[in-house]
Amino acid sequence: MSILVVCLFLGRAFAGAPSEQAAAFDQYAGRLERGEISPDSQAGVLEALEHMKGLVPPGDARRMLRYRYMYCILGLDAPPDQGIAYADKGIEDARRLGYFQAEINFHFCRGANQEAQTTPRDALADYDAGIALAREHEDQRLVADGLTWRGSVQSLLGEHALALVDFLEAQKFYATSGAPVESEENLFNIAVAYRRLGEQGQAREYLDKLLAQGEQRHDRAQQLAAHMELGFLESEAGHQSAAEQHLRRALVLAQAVDNRSRGASIHLGLAQVDNLEGRYGDALKELARATPGFARMGDRSNRDMILLQTAEAHAGLGQHAKAIDEYDGAEKLLQQSGNLRYLAELLDARARSYQALDRLDLAVADLRRLVTVHEALDRKAHSDSATLMNYQFQTARREQENRRLAADRALKEQQLQSLERVRHWQRLALVLGGVLILLLLWLAVRQFRRSRKLHRMAMTDPLTGIANRRHIEELARHALAQAAASGEPLCVLVLDVDHFKAVNDAFGHAVGDQVLVRVAHACKQALRRFDLLGRMGGEEFLVVLPDTTMEVAQHIAERLRRKVESLPMANLAPGLQITASVGAALADHDADDLAELVRRADNAMYRAKDAGRNRVEVGTRAQIV
């Protein structure tokens, strides 16, 4: 984020009857916020802040606090732990003074330092706290500022759709509130989100425009950001030569404005380009330049990428044993950050190193994990699409409601005026009413079509990606009816994860959710192509086995039980092992409906539980009480 944008993220409201010195302070701070004073180097920022500090009236605690949060965001050049401590003290002082704008900005400052101290995910709590406080006080500008902070973190974490939603919501405010500089700077965030979503055309359109504007205004900070993002975009598009040109230009600008953080990131980007071009020795040199830069800033958020690129360079030089150690270190960090895209890159690269060392079993294991990660990325892409569709739907609905309310107000005004005017205006009001009805009908039809799309999305369990209860029961009824008509056998299985409540209690719901995802994936792999699988709720799953005898169904149930029992869970929680109890039932076409068939399988599952769990039991009509 450029220095100018950060300046504009500061609080705007300030109360009190200013003295001459206080008025000078307010005027200078306002010019800094509006971008009329726009230092493009760290030395220039510190000089501007020192001048601002000199304008604080003696004993004016609120204006001093305003200076302090601006200094915290703009000028504080200290390790992240010291930055967090500085922000904590600011939050405490702001609460004591009842100065909510300062408290909000100190939350944003704390989040920025938390990103560098641990991981970007850990900063979300501070950004959410700032946004919640801004909404509580109905300060829409600070809400928009907080959304851009949070959106940047969501984008880094791979939640690109959520990030884009935050940026677009912020942009609505900036574009309609007379904040053209903030609106323009937020376009960088939108461009980056589009790039990370794979929408390269839209991202390039934004970045080319921003670069041209930066060159026209001789704004080196904006040019730096644009060249840097265009470099990343070209690299992802496979145009490494163009990527290197943009990154080299960005590096010159970063040195000119003394932006060490950007400089370290650019060296890391150049290392990635060198690795992709097979220049592994050059990549190691770039990494040697990037590492001290991040260390001087106390920024630990890029350790995963430093290790990953170092490992790829060593692997390219044939040093596969050394590379594997580095891949292992990078994997731990990537699992902490949850970045699946780079985890997939790591698994693919490490598998090649294992293969080079003739450790084929480990290579195959990584490739199998790579398939799982790609499936997770596919699900994430569907989730992103659903998030954007929901945002578009909600936005359209709000806009429709606003138009309807505006139209209603206009219609009422027309009606009031029509009582005082001649018949000509009455006829005009009727015409307008007809147009309004047609518009509302058209909007209703469009909304109905969108609702149908959302209904299709509602048939899938959002956690596991398999059929939800409504869908699996609908599929089961259809399969049961077909089996009855053709006289073919049909069996159902009810699978329930053993001691699942204890898992949630001991390890938390996040681990429990991952257990369910893995169980669903394992079951899906173990079933035949035409078998049907769905989640009934909680830890219970329903399997429908068309054209299957009870003997075969028992074999399948046992295969599912063994598959669940063998699932590796140590990476979720040490010592965690999962088993499942399975009940099976064969359809009696003369007597069974779906509810009765599932009830018999469910009773059999509970007998498996009573018999010690982790086993398969068969349900018959005679066993139903």
Buried (B, 14 or more C-beta within 10 A) or exposed (E): BBBBBBBBBBBBEBEEEBEEBBEBBBEBBEBBBBBEBBBBBBEBBBEBBEEBBEBBBEEBEBBBBBBBBBBBBBBBEBBBEBBBBBBEEBBEBBEEEEBBBBBBBBBBBBBBBBBBBBBBBBBBEBBBBBBBBBEEBEBBBBBBBBBBBBBBBBBBBBBBBBBBBBBBBBBBBBBEEEBEBBBBBBBBBBBBBBBBBEBBEBBBEBBEBBBEBBEEEEBBBBBBBBBBBBBBBBBBBEBBEBBBBBBBBBBEBBBBBBBBBBBBBBBBBBBBBBBBBEBBEBBBBBBEBBBEBBEEBBBBBBBBBBBBBBBBBBBBBEBBEBBBEBBEBBBEBBEBBEBBEBBBBBBBBBBBBBBBBEBEEBBEBBBEBBEBBBEBBEBBBEBBEBBBBBBEBEBBEEEBEEBBEEBEEEBEEBEEEBEEEEEEBBEBBEEBBEEBEEBBEEBEEEBEEBEEEEEEEEBBBEEBBBBBBEBBBBBBBBBBEEBBEEEBBBBBBBBBBBBBEEBBEEBEEEBBEBBBBBBBBBBBEBBEEEBBBBBBEEBBBBBBBBBBBBEBBBEBBBBBBBBBBEBEBEEBBEEBBBBBBBBBBBBEBEEBEBEBBBBBBBBBBBBBBEEEBBBBBBBEEEEEE
